[in-house]
Amino acid sequence: MQYKKFGKTGISMSALGFGAMRLPMDEKGEKVDYEKATPIIHHAFELGVNYIDTAPGYCNEDSEVAVGKALKGWRDKVYLATKNPIQDASGDNWRKRLEGSLKKLDVDCIDFYHMWGISLETFREKVDVSAGPVEAA
């Protein structure tokens, strides 16, 4: 595996990451088939992938759970990314979405937390403000 420096962070990240948007699903297509998904993710880690990306809405809202299960025993070797879908300008709701991801992933921290589905105008007006995302009134 090739690794590249990630900006000025000091992180050496694999040139290939694992995107967990499309994981094997159960027969009904409702939930991730963890018995199939976990070995696939582990194989990527064994090959040197050290970055995995998921999001709350992936795989019928089950990808974060699947990634969390697969991270057991690997968390200290892999950089984890998920996203916060900007649905409104409430700082309270932003925090709830973050805490929901932490719970589903069953981790204490997320290494890279991306703003998702946001226009530059919305970012400037509602996120990149002096006090952070607007708190609920």
C-alpha positions in Angstrom: 0.0 0.0 0.0 1.2 3.5 -0.7 0.7 6.2 1.9 0.7 9.9 1.6 1.0 12.7 4.2 -2.3 14.3 4.9 -1.6 18.0 4.8 0.2 19.3 7.8 -1.5 16.8 10.2 1.5 14.4 10.4 -0.9 11.6 9.4 0.3 9.0 6.9 -2.9 8.0 5.1 -3.3 5.1 2.7 -3.7 6.2 -1.0 -6.9 4.1 -1.1 -9.6 4.4 1.5 -12.6 2.2 2.2 -16.0 3.8 1.3 -18.8 2.1 3.3 -21.6 3.4 1.1 -22.3 0.0 -0.5 -22.0 -2.9 1.8 -23.5 -6.4 1.4 -27.2 -6.3 2.6 -29.4 -8.9 4.1 -31.8 -10.9 1.9 -34.5 -8.3 2.4 -32.1 -5.5 1.5 -32.9 -3.7 4.8 -29.8 -4.1 6.9 -26.1 -4.7 6.4 -25.2 -8.4 6.4 -22.5 -8.0 9.1 -21.2 -11.5 8.6 -20.3 -10.6 5.0 -19.4 -7.0 5.5 -17.0 -7.3 8.4 -14.5 -9.7 6.6 -14.5 -7.4 3.5 -13.6 -4.4 5.7 -11.0 -6.4 7.6 -9.4 -7.6 4.4 -9.0 -4.0 3.3 -7.3 -3.2 6.6 -5.1 -6.2 6.3 -4.0 -4.9 2.8 -3.0 -1.6 4.4 -6.1 0.6 4.1 -6.1 2.8 7.1 -9.0 5.2 6.2 -12.7 4.2 6.3 -15.5 6.6 5.4 -19.2 6.2 6.3 -22.3 8.4 6.8 -25.5 8.2 8.8 -27.6 7.6 5.7 -25.6 4.9 4.0 -27.0 1.4 3.6 -30.5 2.3 4.9 -28.9 4.1 7.9 -27.0 0.9 8.9 -23.5 1.6 7.6 -22.2 3.3 10.7 -23.2 0.3 12.8 -21.5 -2.1 10.4 -18.3 0.0 10.4 -18.4 0.3 14.2 -18.6 -3.5 14.4 -15.7 -4.0 11.9 -13.5 -1.5 13.8 -13.3 -3.7 16.9 -9.6 -4.5 17.3 -8.6 -2.1 14.5 -9.6 1.3 15.9 -6.1 2.4 16.9 -4.8 1.5 13.4 -7.5 3.1 11.2 -8.7 6.7 10.6 -12.5 7.0 10.8 -14.6 9.5 8.9 -18.3 10.1 8.9 -20.5 13.0 8.0 -23.0 15.4 9.4 -25.8 16.0 7.0 -26.7 19.7 7.4 -30.4 19.5 7.6 -31.0 22.7 9.5 -29.1 25.5 11.2 -29.6 24.4 14.7 -26.5 23.8 16.8 -28.5 21.6 19.1 -29.5 19.3 16.2 -25.9 19.3 14.8 -24.7 18.0 18.2 -27.5 15.4 18.3 -26.4 14.1 14.8 -22.8 13.9 16.0 -23.8 12.0 19.2 -25.9 9.7 17.1 -23.0 8.8 14.9 -20.7 8.2 17.9 -23.3 5.9 19.4 -23.9 3.9 16.1 -20.2 3.6 15.5 -19.6 2.7 19.2 -16.5 4.9 19.4 -15.4 7.8 21.6 -14.1 10.0 18.7 -14.3 10.4 15.0 -11.0 11.4 13.2 -12.5 13.3 10.3 -16.0 14.7 10.5 -17.3 16.1 7.2 -20.1 18.5 6.5 -22.3 16.8 4.0 -24.7 18.1 1.4 -24.0 21.8 2.1 -23.7 24.7 -0.3 -20.9 27.2 0.1 -23.5 29.9 0.8 -25.1 27.8 3.6 -21.7 27.0 5.0 -20.7 30.7 5.2 -24.1 31.8 6.6 -24.8 29.0 9.1 -21.7 27.0 9.9 -18.6 29.1 9.5 -19.9 31.8 12.0 -18.1 33.1 15.0 -20.0 30.9 17.5 -20.2 27.9 15.3 -23.5 26.5 14.0 -26.5 28.5 15.1 -27.9 27.3 18.4 -31.6 26.7 18.7 -33.5 29.7 20.0 
